[in-house]
């Protein structure tokens, strides 16, 4: 999860730096020709910056996806183990009840229920 946050943070820093650079260029006391030249250079760098951000986000999404799949597999394994333990316990309890069944015939309560 922290890897995902760091990727978002890095993307935010890069975007903020670009916006700050553009704002600084617009507010700088330079002649219009120099400002336009710098703006053109910055505009030319935007696709590369967008690609870097996209790559960073994709890497973080892949990591998050892999972590989610690993957690799902672990949860599924634990669930299978719990179900198997429940089935085993049920079978053992059934065996115990079958062994006790002849003894229950002497119990008057089931006989009374049958008569009712």
PyMOL CGO cylinders between C-alpha atoms (Angstrom):
from pymol import cmd
from pymol.cgo import CYLINDER

trace = [
    CYLINDER, 0.00, 0.00, 0.00, 2.87, 2.39, 0.76, 0.3, 1, 1, 1, 1, 1, 1,
    CYLINDER, 2.87, 2.39, 0.76, 4.26, 1.74, -2.74, 0.3, 1, 1, 1, 1, 1, 1,
    CYLINDER, 4.26, 1.74, -2.74, 0.99, 2.96, -4.20, 0.3, 1, 1, 1, 1, 1, 1,
    CYLINDER, 0.99, 2.96, -4.20, 1.11, 6.11, -2.08, 0.3, 1, 1, 1, 1, 1, 1,
    CYLINDER, 1.11, 6.11, -2.08, 4.70, 6.84, -3.05, 0.3, 1, 1, 1, 1, 1, 1,
    CYLINDER, 4.70, 6.84, -3.05, 3.83, 6.52, -6.76, 0.3, 1, 1, 1, 1, 1, 1,
    CYLINDER, 3.83, 6.52, -6.76, 0.93, 8.92, -6.38, 0.3, 1, 1, 1, 1, 1, 1,
    CYLINDER, 0.93, 8.92, -6.38, 3.15, 11.27, -4.40, 0.3, 1, 1, 1, 1, 1, 1,
    CYLINDER, 3.15, 11.27, -4.40, 5.88, 11.22, -7.07, 0.3, 1, 1, 1, 1, 1, 1,
    CYLINDER, 5.88, 11.22, -7.07, 3.30, 11.85, -9.79, 0.3, 1, 1, 1, 1, 1, 1,
    CYLINDER, 3.30, 11.85, -9.79, 1.90, 14.76, -7.79, 0.3, 1, 1, 1, 1, 1, 1,
    CYLINDER, 1.90, 14.76, -7.79, 5.36, 16.23, -7.27, 0.3, 1, 1, 1, 1, 1, 1,
    CYLINDER, 5.36, 16.23, -7.27, 6.10, 16.00, -10.99, 0.3, 1, 1, 1, 1, 1, 1,
    CYLINDER, 6.10, 16.00, -10.99, 2.78, 17.60, -11.93, 0.3, 1, 1, 1, 1, 1, 1,
    CYLINDER, 2.78, 17.60, -11.93, 3.24, 20.33, -9.32, 0.3, 1, 1, 1, 1, 1, 1,
    CYLINDER, 3.24, 20.33, -9.32, 6.74, 21.05, -10.59, 0.3, 1, 1, 1, 1, 1, 1,
    CYLINDER, 6.74, 21.05, -10.59, 5.44, 21.45, -14.14, 0.3, 1, 1, 1, 1, 1, 1,
    CYLINDER, 5.44, 21.45, -14.14, 2.63, 23.75, -13.08, 0.3, 1, 1, 1, 1, 1, 1,
    CYLINDER, 2.63, 23.75, -13.08, 5.04, 25.75, -10.90, 0.3, 1, 1, 1, 1, 1, 1,
    CYLINDER, 5.04, 25.75, -10.90, 7.51, 26.08, -13.76, 0.3, 1, 1, 1, 1, 1, 1,
    CYLINDER, 7.51, 26.08, -13.76, 4.81, 27.34, -16.12, 0.3, 1, 1, 1, 1, 1, 1,
    CYLINDER, 4.81, 27.34, -16.12, 3.52, 29.81, -13.55, 0.3, 1, 1, 1, 1, 1, 1,
    CYLINDER, 3.52, 29.81, -13.55, 7.06, 31.01, -12.89, 0.3, 1, 1, 1, 1, 1, 1,
    CYLINDER, 7.06, 31.01, -12.89, 7.66, 31.54, -16.59, 0.3, 1, 1, 1, 1, 1, 1,
    CYLINDER, 7.66, 31.54, -16.59, 4.48, 33.53, -16.98, 0.3, 1, 1, 1, 1, 1, 1,
    CYLINDER, 4.48, 33.53, -16.98, 5.26, 35.72, -13.98, 0.3, 1, 1, 1, 1, 1, 1,
    CYLINDER, 5.26, 35.72, -13.98, 8.96, 36.17, -14.77, 0.3, 1, 1, 1, 1, 1, 1,
    CYLINDER, 8.96, 36.17, -14.77, 10.14, 39.61, -15.88, 0.3, 1, 1, 1, 1, 1, 1,
    CYLINDER, 10.14, 39.61, -15.88, 11.55, 38.42, -19.22, 0.3, 1, 1, 1, 1, 1, 1,
    CYLINDER, 11.55, 38.42, -19.22, 10.90, 39.74, -22.67, 0.3, 1, 1, 1, 1, 1, 1,
    CYLINDER, 10.90, 39.74, -22.67, 7.98, 38.07, -24.47, 0.3, 1, 1, 1, 1, 1, 1,
    CYLINDER, 7.98, 38.07, -24.47, 10.24, 36.31, -26.99, 0.3, 1, 1, 1, 1, 1, 1,
    CYLINDER, 10.24, 36.31, -26.99, 12.26, 34.59, -24.25, 0.3, 1, 1, 1, 1, 1, 1,
    CYLINDER, 12.26, 34.59, -24.25, 9.13, 33.69, -22.33, 0.3, 1, 1, 1, 1, 1, 1,
    CYLINDER, 9.13, 33.69, -22.33, 7.54, 32.15, -25.43, 0.3, 1, 1, 1, 1, 1, 1,
    CYLINDER, 7.54, 32.15, -25.43, 10.73, 30.18, -26.10, 0.3, 1, 1, 1, 1, 1, 1,
    CYLINDER, 10.73, 30.18, -26.10, 10.74, 28.82, -22.55, 0.3, 1, 1, 1, 1, 1, 1,
    CYLINDER, 10.74, 28.82, -22.55, 7.04, 28.02, -22.78, 0.3, 1, 1, 1, 1, 1, 1,
    CYLINDER, 7.04, 28.02, -22.78, 7.67, 26.14, -26.01, 0.3, 1, 1, 1, 1, 1, 1,
    CYLINDER, 7.67, 26.14, -26.01, 10.43, 24.11, -24.35, 0.3, 1, 1, 1, 1, 1, 1,
    CYLINDER, 10.43, 24.11, -24.35, 8.17, 23.37, -21.41, 0.3, 1, 1, 1, 1, 1, 1,
    CYLINDER, 8.17, 23.37, -21.41, 5.32, 22.38, -23.73, 0.3, 1, 1, 1, 1, 1, 1,
    CYLINDER, 5.32, 22.38, -23.73, 7.68, 20.07, -25.59, 0.3, 1, 1, 1, 1, 1, 1,
    CYLINDER, 7.68, 20.07, -25.59, 8.63, 18.40, -22.30, 0.3, 1, 1, 1, 1, 1, 1,
    CYLINDER, 8.63, 18.40, -22.30, 4.99, 17.75, -21.26, 0.3, 1, 1, 1, 1, 1, 1,
    CYLINDER, 4.99, 17.75, -21.26, 4.56, 14.54, -23.32, 0.3, 1, 1, 1, 1, 1, 1,
    CYLINDER, 4.56, 14.54, -23.32, 7.71, 13.09, -21.77, 0.3, 1, 1, 1, 1, 1, 1,
    CYLINDER, 7.71, 13.09, -21.77, 6.51, 14.09, -18.31, 0.3, 1, 1, 1, 1, 1, 1,
    CYLINDER, 6.51, 14.09, -18.31, 3.09, 12.56, -18.99, 0.3, 1, 1, 1, 1, 1, 1,
    CYLINDER, 3.09, 12.56, -18.99, 4.77, 9.35, -20.13, 0.3, 1, 1, 1, 1, 1, 1,
    CYLINDER, 4.77, 9.35, -20.13, 6.87, 9.24, -16.95, 0.3, 1, 1, 1, 1, 1, 1,
    CYLINDER, 6.87, 9.24, -16.95, 3.78, 9.74, -14.81, 0.3, 1, 1, 1, 1, 1, 1,
    CYLINDER, 3.78, 9.74, -14.81, 1.89, 7.10, -16.79, 0.3, 1, 1, 1, 1, 1, 1,
    CYLINDER, 1.89, 7.10, -16.79, 4.73, 4.62, -16.37, 0.3, 1, 1, 1, 1, 1, 1,
    CYLINDER, 4.73, 4.62, -16.37, 4.93, 5.31, -12.65, 0.3, 1, 1, 1, 1, 1, 1,
    CYLINDER, 4.93, 5.31, -12.65, 1.18, 4.87, -12.21, 0.3, 1, 1, 1, 1, 1, 1,
    CYLINDER, 1.18, 4.87, -12.21, 1.24, 1.64, -14.25, 0.3, 1, 1, 1, 1, 1, 1,
    CYLINDER, 1.24, 1.64, -14.25, 4.05, 0.21, -12.12, 0.3, 1, 1, 1, 1, 1, 1,
    CYLINDER, 4.05, 0.21, -12.12, 2.17, 1.06, -8.95, 0.3, 1, 1, 1, 1, 1, 1,
    CYLINDER, 2.17, 1.06, -8.95, -1.06, -0.44, -10.33, 0.3, 1, 1, 1, 1, 1, 1,
    CYLINDER, -1.06, -0.44, -10.33, 0.78, -3.65, -11.22, 0.3, 1, 1, 1, 1, 1, 1,
    CYLINDER, 0.78, -3.65, -11.22, 2.23, -3.87, -7.71, 0.3, 1, 1, 1, 1, 1, 1,
    CYLINDER, 2.23, -3.87, -7.71, -1.17, -3.26, -6.17, 0.3, 1, 1, 1, 1, 1, 1,
    CYLINDER, -1.17, -3.26, -6.17, -2.74, -5.88, -8.43, 0.3, 1, 1, 1, 1, 1, 1,
    CYLINDER, -2.74, -5.88, -8.43, -0.06, -8.44, -7.56, 0.3, 1, 1, 1, 1, 1, 1,
    CYLINDER, -0.06, -8.44, -7.56, -0.52, -7.73, -3.84, 0.3, 1, 1, 1, 1, 1, 1,
    CYLINDER, -0.52, -7.73, -3.84, -4.29, -8.11, -4.16, 0.3, 1, 1, 1, 1, 1, 1,
    CYLINDER, -4.29, -8.11, -4.16, -3.93, -11.42, -6.00, 0.3, 1, 1, 1, 1, 1, 1,
    CYLINDER, -3.93, -11.42, -6.00, -1.46, -12.72, -3.43, 0.3, 1, 1, 1, 1, 1, 1,
    CYLINDER, -1.46, -12.72, -3.43, -3.78, -11.70, -0.58, 0.3, 1, 1, 1, 1, 1, 1,
    CYLINDER, -3.78, -11.70, -0.58, -6.72, -13.34, -2.37, 0.3, 1, 1, 1, 1, 1, 1,
    CYLINDER, -6.72, -13.34, -2.37, -4.78, -16.58, -2.81, 0.3, 1, 1, 1, 1, 1, 1,
    CYLINDER, -4.78, -16.58, -2.81, -3.76, -16.60, 0.85, 0.3, 1, 1, 1, 1, 1, 1,
    CYLINDER, -3.76, -16.60, 0.85, -7.34, -15.94, 1.95, 0.3, 1, 1, 1, 1, 1, 1,
    CYLINDER, -7.34, -15.94, 1.95, -8.63, -18.69, -0.33, 0.3, 1, 1, 1, 1, 1, 1,
    CYLINDER, -8.63, -18.69, -0.33, -6.08, -21.14, 1.09, 0.3, 1, 1, 1, 1, 1, 1,
    CYLINDER, -6.08, -21.14, 1.09, -7.10, -20.29, 4.66, 0.3, 1, 1, 1, 1, 1, 1,
    CYLINDER, -7.10, -20.29, 4.66, -10.77, -20.69, 3.74, 0.3, 1, 1, 1, 1, 1, 1,
    CYLINDER, -10.77, -20.69, 3.74, -10.12, -24.12, 2.21, 0.3, 1, 1, 1, 1, 1, 1,
    CYLINDER, -10.12, -24.12, 2.21, -8.26, -25.18, 5.36, 0.3, 1, 1, 1, 1, 1, 1,
    CYLINDER, -8.26, -25.18, 5.36, -11.11, -23.96, 7.56, 0.3, 1, 1, 1, 1, 1, 1,
    CYLINDER, -11.11, -23.96, 7.56, -13.70, -25.82, 5.49, 0.3, 1, 1, 1, 1, 1, 1,
    CYLINDER, -13.70, -25.82, 5.49, -11.63, -29.01, 5.60, 0.3, 1, 1, 1, 1, 1, 1,
    CYLINDER, -11.63, -29.01, 5.60, -11.27, -28.69, 9.37, 0.3, 1, 1, 1, 1, 1, 1,
    CYLINDER, -11.27, -28.69, 9.37, -15.03, -28.16, 9.68, 0.3, 1, 1, 1, 1, 1, 1,
    CYLINDER, -15.03, -28.16, 9.68, -15.76, -31.25, 7.57, 0.3, 1, 1, 1, 1, 1, 1,
    CYLINDER, -15.76, -31.25, 7.57, -13.33, -33.33, 9.64, 0.3, 1, 1, 1, 1, 1, 1,
    CYLINDER, -13.33, -33.33, 9.64, -14.87, -32.11, 12.89, 0.3, 1, 1, 1, 1, 1, 1,
    CYLINDER, -14.87, -32.11, 12.89, -18.36, -32.88, 11.60, 0.3, 1, 1, 1, 1, 1, 1,
    CYLINDER, -18.36, -32.88, 11.60, -17.35, -36.40, 10.60, 0.3, 1, 1, 1, 1, 1, 1,
    CYLINDER, -17.35, -36.40, 10.60, -15.75, -37.03, 13.99, 0.3, 1, 1, 1, 1, 1, 1,
    CYLINDER, -15.75, -37.03, 13.99, -18.86, -35.75, 15.77, 0.3, 1, 1, 1, 1, 1, 1,
    CYLINDER, -18.86, -35.75, 15.77, -21.07, -37.98, 13.60, 0.3, 1, 1, 1, 1, 1, 1,
    CYLINDER, -21.07, -37.98, 13.60, -18.93, -40.99, 14.54, 0.3, 1, 1, 1, 1, 1, 1,
    CYLINDER, -18.93, -40.99, 14.54, -19.23, -40.11, 18.22, 0.3, 1, 1, 1, 1, 1, 1,
    CYLINDER, -19.23, -40.11, 18.22, -23.01, -39.75, 17.88, 0.3, 1, 1, 1, 1, 1, 1,
    CYLINDER, -23.01, -39.75, 17.88, -23.28, -43.09, 16.05, 0.3, 1, 1, 1, 1, 1, 1,
    CYLINDER, -23.28, -43.09, 16.05, -21.37, -44.79, 18.84, 0.3, 1, 1, 1, 1, 1, 1,
    CYLINDER, -21.37, -44.79, 18.84, -23.67, -43.20, 21.42, 0.3, 1, 1, 1, 1, 1, 1,
    CYLINDER, -23.67, -43.20, 21.42, -26.88, -44.08, 19.54, 0.3, 1, 1, 1, 1, 1, 1,
    CYLINDER, -26.88, -44.08, 19.54, -27.34, -47.55, 21.12, 0.3, 1, 1, 1, 1, 1, 1,
    CYLINDER, -27.34, -47.55, 21.12, -27.06, -45.91, 24.52, 0.3, 1, 1, 1, 1, 1, 1,
    CYLINDER, -27.06, -45.91, 24.52, -29.71, -43.35, 23.61, 0.3, 1, 1, 1, 1, 1, 1,
    CYLINDER, -29.71, -43.35, 23.61, -32.32, -46.08, 23.08, 0.3, 1, 1, 1, 1, 1, 1,
    CYLINDER, -32.32, -46.08, 23.08, -32.45, -46.51, 26.83, 0.3, 1, 1, 1, 1, 1, 1,
    CYLINDER, -32.45, -46.51, 26.83, -33.15, -42.79, 27.24, 0.3, 1, 1, 1, 1, 1, 1,
    CYLINDER, -33.15, -42.79, 27.24, -36.91, -42.33, 27.89, 0.3, 1, 1, 1, 1, 1, 1,
    CYLINDER, -36.91, -42.33, 27.89, -37.12, -38.86, 26.30, 0.3, 1, 1, 1, 1, 1, 1,
    CYLINDER, -37.12, -38.86, 26.30, -36.78, -39.98, 22.63, 0.3, 1, 1, 1, 1, 1, 1,
    CYLINDER, -36.78, -39.98, 22.63, -39.32, -42.75, 23.29, 0.3, 1, 1, 1, 1, 1, 1,
    CYLINDER, -39.32, -42.75, 23.29, -41.78, -40.23, 24.69, 0.3, 1, 1, 1, 1, 1, 1,
    CYLINDER, -41.78, -40.23, 24.69, -41.30, -37.98, 21.66, 0.3, 1, 1, 1, 1, 1, 1,
    CYLINDER, -41.30, -37.98, 21.66, -42.05, -40.89, 19.31, 0.3, 1, 1, 1, 1, 1, 1,
    CYLINDER, -42.05, -40.89, 19.31, -45.32, -41.60, 21.13, 0.3, 1, 1, 1, 1, 1, 1,
    CYLINDER, -45.32, -41.60, 21.13, -46.48, -37.99, 20.88, 0.3, 1, 1, 1, 1, 1, 1,
]
cmd.load_cgo(trace, "trace")
